């Protein structure tokens, strides 16, 4: 990143490394899934197609991230377990949990048509994720037992609930009937009233789904005589098991106890509070300005594969801006956003209590919503270009105690935008003129702003300051001041407020005049 007088703001960033030898679990679950399932008309109590979509997304996650060796999921949640030796992204919790949530959301949107070919995805889904730091293999065992127990209890209750509703009971009547019922009573209710033997329901519903990697022999090529040449490859395997925390299941799969460890004994009574104590969670400092900065993961490759124009692809930037607008419309506590290239910074008001200021939930919700929106809107900006693979973004949250420091943070990002864009413009013009990338780098080494401007002007007849402001200034997204006292057709003035429009602007946000013109933002 560029050097500037604003660099000091980086000192407010806090590392959140999950220390060795703790095992890392990333737990994700859909946000407001009851509404999502209702809008998209999922079958109750279980929609098999929706569950298969979740499983397919989880399989893609295991394929994308080799350090994830086991996953367990049901309904709208999934837990991903990293191998004990993992150093994935230096074991930084916020980066890992945001990346998994982002990629999962992108795959979910990408695969929607495959599973629901005749059903439109009405709006972008989002997922909350958190990190669980397991101090021992016994904690992992307890965690898995807890999640599968929740699967069973939740599914049994939901099956009873929806069968009663389908039989004519109201929602409130159903809740009252099931209040304080135990497992045996619910089983009897299902069998006696509806002829359903709970244990005969599909294992997918009752037990959830497990994914792990096993070695499979595959043909990789043929020799000169036409004989197949086979190699062992690690591939994702989907199974359903009655007790995923049991020794018999765990220890019969050599890959699991090699990557994670052995279960020495059977699990006893499940204590959810004990497991929850290992959640790697922090609450952001109250009354501070929170910035959630998201960055594209491996976007150099992504931009090359999708043939983005260099040094700037205006359509790609407009897609990023469109997603940022959607984020502000979705999260009312976000008051300002600034973006450049493949990154965006979202500012939450200092009095925000969004998700009770849980860092992981705020980060993952914003990142996953941004990502799923990116995939959904790709065709709007690139109608003749296929999205070849799902993008992903990582995120972090940083607290700034005063508005002055917050403004310095935003100034730092805009200075970075200018310096990087000027360098990239010179670099790609040199490359397009015939120089190799190494030659272009050597040519620009040690050059200052004035020298780069002269290079562009003399060699390529480009006046840097005349380039589009979206490239030079980056993009600011905010709400216009909310209007009150709107005059109606009959001449009367109503007291109701009009919802503020979210706009994209390309201003100099380092200049105090910008903030004086928009005092309502902060």
VENSUL-V299014 format. One record per backbone hydrogen bond with DSSP energy under -0.5 kcal/mol. NH is the residue of the N-H (numbers start at 0). CO is the residue of the C=O. If there is no record, write none. Layout:
nh=(NH | NH)
co=(CO | CO)
//
This chain:
nh=(6 | 8 | 9 | 10 | 11 | 12 | 17 | 18 | 21 | 22 | 24 | 24 | 25 | 26 | 26 | 27 | 27 | 28 | 29 | 30 | 32 | 35 | 36 | 37 | 38 | 39 | 40 | 41 | 47 | 50 | 51 | 52 | 53 | 54 | 55 | 56 | 57 | 58 | 59 | 60 | 61 | 62 | 63 | 64 | 65 | 67 | 68 | 68 | 69 | 70 | 71 | 72 | 73 | 76 | 77 | 78 | 79 | 80 | 81 | 81 | 82 | 83 | 85 | 89 | 90 | 91 | 92 | 92 | 95 | 96 | 97 | 98 | 99 | 100 | 101 | 102 | 103 | 104 | 105 | 106 | 107 | 108 | 109 | 110 | 111 | 111 | 114 | 114 | 115 | 118 | 121 | 127 | 129 | 130 | 131 | 132 | 133 | 133 | 134 | 139 | 140 | 141 | 142 | 143 | 144 | 145 | 146 | 147 | 148 | 149 | 150 | 151 | 152 | 153 | 154 | 155 | 156 | 157 | 158 | 159 | 160 | 161 | 162 | 163 | 164 | 165 | 166 | 167 | 168 | 173 | 174 | 175 | 176 | 177 | 178 | 180 | 185 | 186 | 187 | 188 | 189 | 190 | 191 | 192 | 193 | 193 | 194 | 195 | 196 | 197 | 199 | 200 | 204 | 205 | 206 | 207 | 208 | 209 | 210 | 211 | 212 | 213 | 215 | 215 | 217 | 217 | 219 | 219 | 220 | 222 | 225 | 228 | 229 | 230 | 232 | 234 | 234 | 236 | 238 | 238 | 245 | 249 | 250 | 251 | 252 | 253 | 255 | 256 | 257 | 258 | 259 | 260 | 263 | 271 | 273 | 274 | 275 | 276 | 277 | 278 | 279 | 280 | 283 | 286 | 287 | 288 | 289 | 290 | 290 | 291 | 291 | 292 | 292 | 293 | 293 | 294 | 295 | 296 | 297 | 298 | 301 | 302 | 303 | 304 | 305 | 306 | 307 | 313 | 316 | 317 | 318 | 319 | 320 | 321 | 322 | 323 | 324 | 325 | 326 | 327 | 328 | 329 | 330 | 331 | 333 | 334 | 334 | 335 | 336 | 337 | 338 | 339 | 342 | 343 | 344 | 345 | 346 | 347 | 347 | 348 | 351 | 355 | 356 | 357 | 358 | 358 | 361 | 362 | 363 | 364 | 365 | 366 | 367 | 368 | 369 | 370 | 371 | 372 | 373 | 374 | 375 | 376 | 377 | 377 | 379 | 380 | 380 | 381 | 384 | 387 | 393 | 395 | 397 | 399 | 405 | 406 | 407 | 408 | 409 | 410 | 411 | 412 | 413 | 414 | 415 | 416 | 417 | 418 | 419 | 420 | 421 | 422 | 423 | 424 | 425 | 426 | 427 | 428 | 429 | 430 | 431 | 432 | 433 | 434 | 439 | 440 | 441 | 442 | 443 | 444 | 446 | 451 | 452 | 453 | 454 | 455 | 456 | 457 | 458 | 459 | 459 | 460 | 461 | 463 | 465 | 466 | 470 | 471 | 472 | 473 | 474 | 475 | 476 | 477 | 478 | 479 | 482 | 485 | 485 | 487 | 490 | 493 | 493 | 497 | 502 | 502 | 504 | 508 | 510 | 513 | 514 | 515 | 516 | 517 | 518 | 520)
co=(3 | 5 | 6 | 7 | 8 | 9 | 90 | 16 | 18 | 133 | 22 | 131 | 79 | 24 | 129 | 25 | 77 | 127 | 75 | 125 | 29 | 31 | 32 | 33 | 34 | 35 | 37 | 36 | 45 | 46 | 47 | 48 | 49 | 50 | 51 | 52 | 53 | 54 | 55 | 56 | 57 | 58 | 59 | 60 | 63 | 64 | 66 | 80 | 80 | 210 | 78 | 208 | 76 | 73 | 27 | 71 | 25 | 69 | 23 | 79 | 66 | 258 | 82 | 86 | 87 | 88 | 15 | 90 | 91 | 92 | 93 | 94 | 95 | 96 | 97 | 98 | 99 | 100 | 101 | 102 | 103 | 104 | 105 | 106 | 107 | 108 | 110 | 111 | 111 | 115 | 119 | 28 | 26 | 279 | 24 | 277 | 22 | 131 | 132 | 135 | 136 | 137 | 138 | 139 | 140 | 141 | 142 | 143 | 144 | 145 | 146 | 147 | 148 | 149 | 150 | 151 | 152 | 153 | 154 | 155 | 156 | 157 | 158 | 159 | 160 | 161 | 162 | 164 | 163 | 169 | 170 | 171 | 172 | 173 | 174 | 177 | 181 | 182 | 183 | 184 | 185 | 186 | 187 | 188 | 188 | 189 | 190 | 189 | 194 | 195 | 196 | 197 | 201 | 201 | 202 | 202 | 72 | 238 | 70 | 236 | 68 | 234 | 213 | 232 | 215 | 230 | 217 | 228 | 228 | 226 | 222 | 220 | 227 | 217 | 215 | 213 | 232 | 211 | 209 | 236 | 242 | 245 | 246 | 247 | 249 | 251 | 252 | 252 | 253 | 254 | 255 | 255 | 261 | 269 | 270 | 270 | 271 | 272 | 274 | 275 | 130 | 278 | 356 | 349 | 284 | 399 | 347 | 288 | 397 | 289 | 345 | 290 | 395 | 291 | 343 | 393 | 341 | 391 | 295 | 295 | 297 | 298 | 299 | 300 | 301 | 303 | 302 | 311 | 312 | 313 | 314 | 315 | 316 | 317 | 318 | 319 | 320 | 321 | 322 | 323 | 324 | 325 | 326 | 329 | 330 | 332 | 346 | 346 | 476 | 344 | 474 | 342 | 339 | 293 | 337 | 291 | 335 | 289 | 345 | 332 | 348 | 352 | 353 | 354 | 281 | 356 | 357 | 358 | 359 | 360 | 361 | 362 | 363 | 364 | 365 | 366 | 367 | 368 | 369 | 370 | 371 | 372 | 373 | 374 | 376 | 376 | 377 | 377 | 381 | 385 | 294 | 292 | 290 | 288 | 401 | 402 | 403 | 404 | 405 | 406 | 407 | 408 | 409 | 410 | 411 | 412 | 413 | 414 | 415 | 416 | 417 | 418 | 419 | 420 | 421 | 422 | 423 | 424 | 425 | 426 | 427 | 428 | 430 | 429 | 435 | 436 | 437 | 438 | 439 | 440 | 443 | 447 | 448 | 449 | 450 | 451 | 452 | 453 | 454 | 454 | 455 | 456 | 455 | 461 | 462 | 463 | 467 | 467 | 468 | 468 | 338 | 504 | 336 | 502 | 334 | 500 | 497 | 493 | 495 | 491 | 487 | 485 | 491 | 482 | 477 | 500 | 475 | 506 | 507 | 510 | 510 | 511 | 512 | 513 | 515 | 517)
//
